[in-house]
Amino acid sequence: MYIRSDIRYARAFFDLTEQKQVSKDIYLQLPRISALAKAMSQCAEWLDSPSLSKEKKREIYSAIFVKEYSEIMQLIKLLISFRRENRLSQILELWANLYRKKYGIVRADLVMAIEDDSFVSLVRKAVMERTGKQVEIDVKYDKQIIGGFVLNVDGLVSDHSVAGRINMLWRKMGN
């Protein structure tokens, strides 16, 4: 869930990274940066302690994000100064959405029952042809779908799984 200030911070951070021409570099490092941010949010109760000064928080974040870009540290320091460091994950997610929108990248989540690299390539090609954009696919395997696949492209879900079809039949029989 996003709050209004998350969007403002993400836009300002996006403008900064664009101006300094580091957006692409940060985007490529984003999975690692986001993982660190999520790990930090799991320590939120401890980090939100009033006994922990803003300076100490800055030291902790600097030690964890030591290899990151100075722009990330600028954002973190700003968030700490306004006691919003617990929003870092959401802000980075919104920042990534802005980046993908500007550079014509669409995200897709593909869930399949079995590994099949050639099918993933076909899906990537189909989504690219349909959207006219570069495609990033996150592939997950889940045997509970029995067979077929479930594809989510920017929030639009297409369920072609055996489990999905069985569920649909059950719902139709129940009506």
C-alpha positions in Angstrom: 0.0 0.0 0.0 1.4 3.4 -1.0 0.8 6.7 0.6 0.9 10.0 -1.2 4.3 11.0 0.2 5.7 7.7 -1.3 4.8 8.9 -4.7 6.3 12.4 -4.2 9.6 10.9 -2.8 9.7 8.4 -5.7 9.2 11.2 -8.3 11.8 13.4 -6.7 14.3 10.5 -6.5 13.6 9.6 -10.2 14.2 13.2 -11.2 17.5 13.2 -9.3 18.7 9.9 -10.8 17.8 11.0 -14.3 19.5 14.4 -13.8 22.7 12.6 -12.6 22.3 9.9 -15.3 22.5 7.0 -12.9 19.0 5.7 -13.3 20.0 2.7 -15.4 22.8 1.7 -13.0 20.5 1.9 -10.0 17.7 0.0 -11.9 20.1 -2.8 -12.7 21.1 -3.0 -9.0 17.5 -2.6 -7.8 16.9 -6.2 -6.9 19.8 -6.2 -4.5 19.0 -2.7 -3.1 15.3 -3.7 -2.7 16.3 -6.9 -0.8 18.4 -4.8 1.6 15.5 -2.3 2.0 13.1 -5.1 2.8 15.5 -6.6 5.3 15.7 -3.3 7.0 12.0 -2.9 7.1 11.8 -6.2 9.0 13.9 -4.5 11.6 11.5 -1.6 11.7 10.4 -2.0 15.3 14.0 -1.8 16.5 14.9 1.0 14.1 11.8 3.0 15.1 12.9 3.0 18.7 13.0 6.6 20.1 16.2 5.7 21.9 17.9 5.3 18.5 19.1 8.7 17.3 18.8 9.9 13.7 22.6 10.0 13.5 22.8 6.3 14.7 20.2 5.3 12.1 22.2 7.1 9.4 25.3 5.1 10.5 23.4 1.8 10.4 22.0 2.5 6.9 25.3 3.7 5.6 27.0 0.5 6.8 24.4 -1.6 5.1 24.2 0.4 1.9 27.9 1.1 1.8 28.4 0.0 -1.8 25.3 1.7 -3.1 25.1 4.9 -5.1 25.4 8.2 -3.2 21.9 9.0 -4.5 20.4 6.1 -2.6 22.1 7.3 0.6 20.8 10.8 0.0 17.3 9.4 -0.2 17.8 7.3 2.9 19.2 10.3 4.8 16.2 12.4 3.7 13.7 9.7 4.8 15.4 9.3 8.2 15.3 13.1 8.8 11.5 12.9 8.3 11.1 9.6 10.1 10.0 7.8 6.9 12.8 5.3 6.5 10.2 2.5 6.9 8.8 3.6 3.5 12.0 2.9 1.5 10.8 -0.4 -0.1 7.6 1.2 -1.3 9.4 4.3 -2.6 11.9 2.1 -4.5 9.1 0.1 -6.0 7.3 3.3 -7.2 10.7 4.6 -8.5 11.1 1.3 -10.5 7.6 1.8 -12.0 8.5 5.3 -13.1 11.7 4.0 -14.7 9.9 1.2 -16.5 7.3 3.6 -17.8 9.8 6.0 -19.1 12.0 3.4 -20.8 9.2 1.2 -22.2 9.6 -1.8 -20.0 6.7 -4.0 -19.1 6.8 -6.5 -16.2 5.3 -9.9 -16.4 5.0 -12.7 -13.8 4.8 -16.2 -15.2 3.8 -19.2 -13.1 4.3 -22.6 -14.6 4.1 -26.1 -13.2 7.4 -27.3 -14.8 10.5 -25.6 -16.1 10.4 -24.9 -19.8 12.8 -22.2 -21.1 11.6 -22.4 -24.6 8.0 -21.6 -23.4 9.3 -18.6 -21.4 11.0 -17.3 -24.6 7.7 -17.7 -26.5 5.8 -15.8 -23.8 8.4 -13.1 -23.8 8.1 -12.7 -27.5 4.3 -12.7 -27.5 4.2 -10.1 -24.8 6.7 -8.0 -26.6 4.8 -8.2 -29.8 1.5 -7.4 -28.1 2.8 -4.4 -26.0 5.6 -3.2 -28.2 7.8 -2.9 -25.2 10.8 -4.6 -23.7 9.7 -7.4 -21.3 11.0 -8.4 -17.9 9.7 -11.8 -16.9 9.8 -13.2 -13.4 9.3 -16.9 -13.6 8.0 -19.0 -10.7 7.3 -22.7 -10.6 4.3 -24.0 -8.7 3.2 -27.7 -9.1 -0.2 -26.8 -7.6 -1.4 -25.3 -10.9 -1.0 -28.9 -12.2 -0.2 -27.8 -15.8 -0.4 -24.8 -18.1 0.5 -21.3 -16.9 -0.7 -18.1 -15.3 0.6 -14.9 -16.8 0.3 -11.5 -15.1 1.3 -8.5 -17.3 1.2 -5.2 -15.4 -1.8 -6.4 -13.4 -3.7 -8.1 -16.1 -3.9 -11.8 -15.2 -4.5 -14.6 -17.8 -5.0 -18.0 -16.1 -4.4 -20.9 -18.5 -3.6 -23.4 -15.7 -5.3 -26.7 -15.2 -6.1 -25.8 -11.6 -7.7 -22.5 -12.8 -9.9 -24.3 -15.3 -10.9 -26.9 -12.7 -11.8 -24.0 -10.3 -13.8 -22.3 -13.1 -15.8 -25.6 -13.7 -16.5 -25.9 -10.0 -17.8 -22.3 -9.9 -20.0 -22.9 -12.9 -21.4 -26.1 -11.4 -22.2 -24.3 -8.2 -24.3 -21.7 -9.9 
